[in-house]
Amino acid sequence: MKELVGTCTTCSKEVYCLDGFFNGIYSDDRKLYCFECYESSKEENPQG
């Protein structure tokens, strides 16, 4: 099953729930990110 959850805050890529697995990150500041953008943001700001 593939269900659209929303779009990435940074790149607007569609983020899905695939067979019960959430294919993205919902951050503490209530933003939705794809894995790539979330990892990039952590590399740029390791304290955040």
C-alpha positions in Angstrom: 0.0 0.0 0.0 1.3 3.5 -0.9 -0.3 6.5 0.8 0.8 10.1 0.2 1.6 11.9 3.5 2.7 15.3 2.1 5.6 17.1 0.5 9.1 17.8 1.7 9.4 21.3 3.2 12.7 21.8 1.4 12.5 20.3 -2.1 8.7 19.6 -2.4 9.3 15.9 -3.2 6.2 13.8 -2.3 6.7 11.8 0.9 4.7 8.5 1.2 3.9 5.8 3.7 4.8 2.6 2.1 3.3 -0.6 3.5 3.3 0.9 7.0 6.8 2.4 6.8 6.9 6.3 6.8 9.4 7.2 4.1 10.5 10.6 5.5 11.1 12.5 8.7 8.6 14.6 10.7 10.9 16.9 12.7 10.5 18.4 16.1 9.6 21.7 14.6 6.6 20.1 12.9 8.0 20.1 9.4 8.0 17.2 6.9 11.3 16.2 5.1 12.4 13.6 2.7 15.4 11.6 4.0 17.8 13.4 1.7 16.9 16.9 2.7 16.8 16.0 6.4 20.3 14.5 6.3 21.6 17.5 4.4 20.1 19.9 7.0 21.8 17.9 9.8 25.2 18.0 8.0 24.9 21.8 7.6 23.7 22.4 11.2 25.0 19.5 13.4 23.7 21.1 16.6 20.1 21.4 15.3 
